[in-house]
């Protein structure tokens, strides 16, 4: 997203194809992060609904944590966000980079 963008959309398309608005995002202070919630937050930033700084402040995330979610979605889609499979998808990505 362009940080200096003056127009902010009222909704974006979520990871499952549904419209996402500020009100439909996970509530501020969310601490239990399932794959769908992470993907919704990444989609909101990618679509320009929220900035990265707003997301980090709203949910108490570090920039590195959010960036890891974005990388996981870019590399493996929603399955890459599963905590129990992080190492599997990381290894798969590294193997693909070699060839």
Backbone as JSON Lines, residues from 0, in Angstrom:
{"i":0,"aa":"X","n":[0.84,-1.17,0.0],"ca":[0.0,0.0,0.0],"c":[0.88,1.23,0.0]}
{"i":1,"aa":"X","n":[0.45,2.26,-0.68],"ca":[1.17,3.52,-0.69],"c":[0.81,4.26,0.6]}
{"i":2,"aa":"X","n":[1.82,4.56,1.41],"ca":[1.58,5.17,2.71],"c":[0.93,6.54,2.61]}
{"i":3,"aa":"X","n":[1.2,7.29,1.54],"ca":[0.68,8.64,1.4],"c":[-0.68,8.67,0.71]}
{"i":4,"aa":"X","n":[-1.27,7.53,0.54],"ca":[-2.55,7.43,-0.14],"c":[-3.62,8.17,0.67]}
{"i":5,"aa":"X","n":[-4.36,9.05,-0.02],"ca":[-5.37,9.85,0.68],"c":[-6.71,9.12,0.76]}
{"i":6,"aa":"X","n":[-7.01,8.32,-0.24],"ca":[-8.27,7.59,-0.25],"c":[-8.05,6.22,0.37]}
{"i":7,"aa":"X","n":[-8.91,5.87,1.3],"ca":[-8.85,4.56,1.94],"c":[-10.14,3.84,1.63]}
{"i":8,"aa":"X","n":[-10.07,2.61,1.12],"ca":[-11.3,1.89,0.79],"c":[-12.13,1.6,2.04]}
{"i":9,"aa":"X","n":[-13.44,1.51,1.86],"ca":[-14.31,1.17,2.99],"c":[-14.34,-0.34,3.22]}
{"i":10,"aa":"X","n":[-13.98,-1.09,2.19],"ca":[-13.9,-2.55,2.33],"c":[-12.91,-3.1,1.33]}
{"i":11,"aa":"X","n":[-12.38,-4.28,1.63],"ca":[-11.48,-5.01,0.74],"c":[-11.95,-6.46,0.69]}
{"i":12,"aa":"X","n":[-11.42,-7.19,-0.24],"ca":[-11.77,-8.61,-0.35],"c":[-10.88,-9.41,0.6]}
{"i":13,"aa":"X","n":[-11.51,-10.21,1.43],"ca":[-10.8,-11.02,2.42],"c":[-10.21,-12.27,1.81]}
{"i":14,"aa":"X","n":[-9.51,-13.05,2.61],"ca":[-8.82,-14.25,2.12],"c":[-9.76,-15.34,1.62]}
{"i":15,"aa":"X","n":[-11.0,-15.33,2.07],"ca":[-11.97,-16.33,1.63],"c":[-12.94,-15.76,0.61]}
{"i":16,"aa":"X","n":[-12.65,-14.55,0.1],"ca":[-13.49,-13.93,-0.92],"c":[-14.62,-13.07,-0.38]}
{"i":17,"aa":"X","n":[-14.72,-12.94,0.92],"ca":[-15.78,-12.15,1.54],"c":[-15.31,-10.7,1.7]}
{"i":18,"aa":"X","n":[-16.24,-9.74,1.71],"ca":[-15.82,-8.36,1.95],"c":[-15.39,-8.15,3.4]}
{"i":19,"aa":"X","n":[-14.29,-7.43,3.58],"ca":[-13.79,-7.11,4.92],"c":[-13.9,-5.61,5.13]}
{"i":20,"aa":"X","n":[-14.42,-5.22,6.29],"ca":[-14.45,-3.82,6.71],"c":[-13.69,-3.71,8.02]}
{"i":21,"aa":"X","n":[-13.47,-2.5,8.47],"ca":[-12.81,-2.3,9.77],"c":[-13.58,-3.03,10.86]}
{"i":22,"aa":"X","n":[-14.92,-2.96,10.79],"ca":[-15.75,-3.58,11.83],"c":[-15.73,-5.1,11.79]}
{"i":23,"aa":"X","n":[-15.45,-5.68,10.62],"ca":[-15.45,-7.15,10.52],"c":[-14.08,-7.76,10.81]}
{"i":24,"aa":"X","n":[-13.07,-6.93,10.99],"ca":[-11.74,-7.44,11.36],"c":[-11.76,-7.95,12.8]}
{"i":25,"aa":"X","n":[-10.77,-8.75,13.17],"ca":[-10.7,-9.18,14.57],"c":[-10.68,-7.96,15.49]}
{"i":26,"aa":"X","n":[-11.29,-8.07,16.67],"ca":[-11.34,-6.92,17.57],"c":[-9.94,-6.51,18.06]}
{"i":27,"aa":"X","n":[-9.75,-5.22,18.36],"ca":[-8.46,-4.79,18.91],"c":[-8.13,-5.59,20.18]}
{"i":28,"aa":"X","n":[-6.85,-5.87,20.35],"ca":[-6.44,-6.61,21.54],"c":[-6.57,-8.11,21.39]}
{"i":29,"aa":"X","n":[-6.89,-8.6,20.2],"ca":[-6.99,-10.05,19.98],"c":[-5.67,-10.71,20.35]}
{"i":30,"aa":"X","n":[-5.74,-11.82,21.08],"ca":[-4.52,-12.53,21.45],"c":[-4.49,-13.95,20.89]}
{"i":31,"aa":"X","n":[-5.62,-14.5,20.52],"ca":[-5.67,-15.85,19.94],"c":[-5.73,-15.71,18.43]}
{"i":32,"aa":"X","n":[-4.63,-16.03,17.77],"ca":[-4.52,-15.81,16.34],"c":[-4.63,-17.12,15.56]}
{"i":33,"aa":"X","n":[-5.81,-17.39,15.03],"ca":[-6.01,-18.53,14.15],"c":[-5.66,-18.09,12.74]}
{"i":34,"aa":"X","n":[-5.5,-19.04,11.84],"ca":[-5.08,-18.77,10.47],"c":[-5.99,-17.75,9.8]}
{"i":35,"aa":"X","n":[-7.29,-17.9,9.93],"ca":[-8.24,-17.0,9.25],"c":[-8.06,-15.56,9.71]}
{"i":36,"aa":"X","n":[-7.88,-15.35,11.0],"ca":[-7.72,-13.99,11.53],"c":[-6.43,-13.35,11.02]}
{"i":37,"aa":"X","n":[-5.35,-14.13,11.03],"ca":[-4.08,-13.61,10.51],"c":[-4.24,-13.22,9.04]}
{"i":38,"aa":"X","n":[-4.87,-14.09,8.27],"ca":[-5.05,-13.83,6.83],"c":[-5.93,-12.61,6.6]}
{"i":39,"aa":"X","n":[-6.94,-12.4,7.44],"ca":[-7.79,-11.22,7.31],"c":[-7.0,-9.94,7.55]}
{"i":40,"aa":"X","n":[-6.14,-9.94,8.55],"ca":[-5.35,-8.76,8.87],"c":[-4.36,-8.48,7.73]}
{"i":41,"aa":"X","n":[-3.73,-9.51,7.19],"ca":[-2.82,-9.34,6.06],"c":[-3.57,-8.79,4.85]}
{"i":42,"aa":"X","n":[-4.76,-9.31,4.58],"ca":[-5.56,-8.82,3.46],"c":[-5.97,-7.36,3.66]}
{"i":43,"aa":"X","n":[-6.27,-6.98,4.89],"ca":[-6.65,-5.6,5.18],"c":[-5.49,-4.65,4.88]}
{"i":44,"aa":"X","n":[-4.28,-5.04,5.24],"ca":[-3.12,-4.19,4.96],"c":[-2.84,-4.17,3.46]}
{"i":45,"aa":"X","n":[-2.85,-5.33,2.83],"ca":[-2.57,-5.4,1.4],"c":[-3.59,-4.61,0.58]}
{"i":46,"aa":"X","n":[-4.82,-4.57,1.04],"ca":[-5.87,-3.85,0.33],"c":[-5.96,-2.38,0.69]}
{"i":47,"aa":"X","n":[-5.19,-1.93,1.68],"ca":[-5.18,-0.53,2.05],"c":[-6.2,-0.13,3.1]}
{"i":48,"aa":"X","n":[-6.87,-1.1,3.7],"ca":[-7.87,-0.81,4.73],"c":[-7.21,-0.26,6.0]}
{"i":49,"aa":"X","n":[-6.05,-0.8,6.35],"ca":[-5.25,-0.35,7.49],"c":[-3.79,-0.28,7.07]}
{"i":50,"aa":"X","n":[-3.04,0.56,7.75],"ca":[-1.59,0.59,7.5],"c":[-0.92,-0.43,8.42]}
{"i":51,"aa":"X","n":[0.32,-0.73,8.13],"ca":[1.07,-1.68,8.96],"c":[1.2,-1.13,10.38]}
{"i":52,"aa":"X","n":[1.46,0.16,10.49],"ca":[1.58,0.77,11.83],"c":[0.28,0.67,12.6]}
{"i":53,"aa":"X","n":[-0.85,0.89,11.94],"ca":[-2.15,0.78,12.6],"c":[-2.41,-0.64,13.08]}
{"i":54,"aa":"X","n":[-2.05,-1.62,12.26],"ca":[-2.24,-3.02,12.63],"c":[-1.39,-3.37,13.84]}
{"i":55,"aa":"X","n":[-0.12,-2.97,13.82],"ca":[0.78,-3.29,14.93],"c":[0.27,-2.66,16.23]}
{"i":56,"aa":"X","n":[-0.21,-1.43,16.14],"ca":[-0.72,-0.76,17.34],"c":[-2.05,-1.37,17.8]}
{"i":57,"aa":"X","n":[-2.94,-1.62,16.85],"ca":[-4.28,-2.14,17.17],"c":[-4.21,-3.52,17.83]}
{"i":58,"aa":"X","n":[-3.29,-4.36,17.35],"ca":[-3.23,-5.74,17.84],"c":[-2.01,-6.05,18.71]}
{"i":59,"aa":"X","n":[-1.18,-5.07,18.97],"ca":[-0.01,-5.31,19.82],"c":[1.0,-6.23,19.17]}
{"i":60,"aa":"X","n":[1.16,-6.13,17.86],"ca":[2.11,-6.97,17.13],"c":[3.4,-6.21,16.9]}
{"i":61,"aa":"X","n":[4.47,-6.95,16.74],"ca":[5.72,-6.31,16.32],"c":[5.72,-6.28,14.8]}
{"i":62,"aa":"X","n":[6.53,-5.39,14.25],"ca":[6.66,-5.3,12.8],"c":[7.16,-6.63,12.22]}
{"i":63,"aa":"X","n":[8.08,-7.26,12.92],"ca":[8.63,-8.54,12.46],"c":[7.57,-9.64,12.43]}
{"i":64,"aa":"X","n":[6.71,-9.65,13.45],"ca":[5.67,-10.67,13.51],"c":[4.7,-10.5,12.34]}
{"i":65,"aa":"X","n":[4.27,-9.26,12.11],"ca":[3.36,-9.03,11.0],"c":[4.03,-9.35,9.67]}
{"i":66,"aa":"X","n":[5.29,-8.95,9.51],"ca":[6.02,-9.23,8.27],"c":[6.13,-10.73,8.03]}
{"i":67,"aa":"X","n":[6.27,-11.51,9.09],"ca":[6.34,-12.97,8.92],"c":[5.0,-13.52,8.42]}
{"i":68,"aa":"X","n":[3.89,-12.93,8.87],"ca":[2.58,-13.34,8.36],"c":[2.47,-13.02,6.87]}
{"i":69,"aa":"X","n":[2.92,-11.83,6.48],"ca":[2.85,-11.45,5.07],"c":[3.7,-12.39,4.21]}
{"i":70,"aa":"X","n":[4.91,-12.7,4.66],"ca":[5.78,-13.61,3.92],"c":[5.13,-14.98,3.8]}
{"i":71,"aa":"X","n":[4.54,-15.47,4.88],"ca":[3.9,-16.79,4.86],"c":[2.76,-16.83,3.86]}
{"i":72,"aa":"X","n":[1.95,-15.78,3.82],"ca":[0.84,-15.73,2.86],"c":[1.37,-15.66,1.44]}
{"i":73,"aa":"X","n":[2.39,-14.84,1.21],"ca":[2.97,-14.71,-0.13],"c":[3.56,-16.02,-0.62]}
{"i":74,"aa":"X","n":[4.21,-16.74,0.26],"ca":[4.89,-17.98,-0.12],"c":[3.96,-19.18,-0.23]}
{"i":75,"aa":"X","n":[3.07,-19.34,0.75],"ca":[2.3,-20.59,0.85],"c":[0.81,-20.38,0.99]}
{"i":76,"aa":"X","n":[0.33,-19.16,0.94],"ca":[-1.1,-18.92,1.13],"c":[-1.48,-19.11,2.59]}
{"i":77,"aa":"X","n":[-2.77,-19.27,2.82],"ca":[-3.25,-19.42,4.19],"c":[-2.63,-20.59,4.94]}
{"i":78,"aa":"X","n":[-2.39,-21.74,4.3],"ca":[-1.79,-22.85,5.06],"c":[-0.43,-22.5,5.67]}
{"i":79,"aa":"X","n":[0.29,-21.56,5.06],"ca":[1.59,-21.16,5.57],"c":[1.52,-20.45,6.91]}
{"i":80,"aa":"X","n":[0.32,-20.0,7.29],"ca":[0.14,-19.31,8.57],"c":[-0.06,-20.26,9.74]}
{"i":81,"aa":"X","n":[-0.2,-21.53,9.46],"ca":[-0.41,-22.49,10.56],"c":[0.86,-22.63,11.37]}
{"i":82,"aa":"X","n":[0.77,-22.36,12.65],"ca":[1.93,-22.4,13.53],"c":[2.55,-23.79,13.55]}
{"i":83,"aa":"X","n":[1.75,-24.82,13.5],"ca":[2.27,-26.18,13.59],"c":[3.0,-26.59,12.31]}
{"i":84,"aa":"X","n":[2.87,-25.83,11.24],"ca":[3.48,-26.21,9.98],"c":[4.52,-25.2,9.48]}
{"i":85,"aa":"X","n":[4.91,-24.24,10.3],"ca":[5.84,-23.2,9.87],"c":[7.13,-23.81,9.33]}
{"i":86,"aa":"X","n":[7.73,-24.73,10.07],"ca":[9.0,-25.31,9.63],"c":[8.84,-26.06,8.32]}
{"i":87,"aa":"X","n":[7.74,-26.78,8.16],"ca":[7.49,-27.52,6.91],"c":[7.46,-26.57,5.72]}
{"i":88,"aa":"X","n":[6.7,-25.48,5.82],"ca":[6.58,-24.54,4.71],"c":[7.88,-23.78,4.49]}
{"i":89,"aa":"X","n":[8.63,-23.49,5.55],"ca":[9.91,-22.82,5.4],"c":[10.88,-23.72,4.64]}
{"i":90,"aa":"X","n":[10.95,-25.01,4.99],"ca":[11.82,-25.94,4.3],"c":[11.41,-26.1,2.84]}
{"i":91,"aa":"X","n":[10.12,-26.2,2.6],"ca":[9.61,-26.32,1.23],"c":[10.01,-25.12,0.39]}
{"i":92,"aa":"X","n":[9.85,-23.93,0.94],"ca":[10.21,-22.71,0.23],"c":[11.71,-22.68,-0.08]}
{"i":93,"aa":"X","n":[12.53,-23.06,0.89],"ca":[13.98,-23.06,0.67],"c":[14.38,-24.06,-0.4]}
{"i":94,"aa":"X","n":[13.73,-25.23,-0.42],"ca":[14.02,-26.21,-1.47],"c":[13.62,-25.68,-2.84]}
{"i":95,"aa":"X","n":[12.5,-24.99,-2.92],"ca":[12.06,-24.44,-4.2],"c":[13.01,-23.36,-4.69]}
{"i":96,"aa":"X","n":[13.61,-22.61,-3.8],"ca":[14.53,-21.55,-4.18],"c":[15.82,-22.1,-4.77]}
{"i":97,"aa":"X","n":[16.18,-23.34,-4.4],"ca":[17.43,-23.94,-4.9],"c":[17.33,-24.33,-6.37]}
{"i":98,"aa":"X","n":[16.12,-24.62,-6.86],"ca":[15.97,-25.13,-8.21],"c":[15.37,-24.13,-9.15]}
